[in-house]
Amino acid sequence: DYPDAEQLPGLVVYRYDSPLFFANSNDFYSQALEAADTPGCRWFLLNVEANVEVDSTGLDALAALHDELDSRGIVLALARVKTDLRLPMERYGVAALIGDENMYATLPTAVTAYREWAEANPAPEVQPAHAPTTERRALNAHTFLAALGLHRFARVIKPRSENTR
């Protein structure tokens, strides 16, 4: 949509255009992690302007996303957080988990914050490539769903074998 947009090394901006609730929390989680698998990702900026409806399962998915990204050394930041999302996040403890310092009113302020952070925290000379295997990604999704009591909705994703290609 924006051919003149500048890509910033280490920054992944992602927008999920749907409410965060029980019916799509697994999809949100897996799609967000897939986007975060971008080589060199250091900050995952989630544009949440379309996410004004949320339930506890959606908040669990957001918390699980934070925890998984944090385990990879990736900062989760949110942009365009509206009150309709902010209040449930605060009541559920997800806002405290993510931190006020990682929530921004607009995309430009979030990008400016990333630029300042990246300048103060230069990328290591050699970044190890983190490319989870399909099995690991499936295990993460299955573990996440099981924790939510939704394991019956998990799909088992099996990698294609060499002879089926």
Summary of the structure (lengths in Angstrom):
residues: 165
radius of gyration: 16.4
end to end distance: 32.9
largest distance: 51.9
contacts: 451
relative contact order: 0.16
helix: 48%
strand: 12%
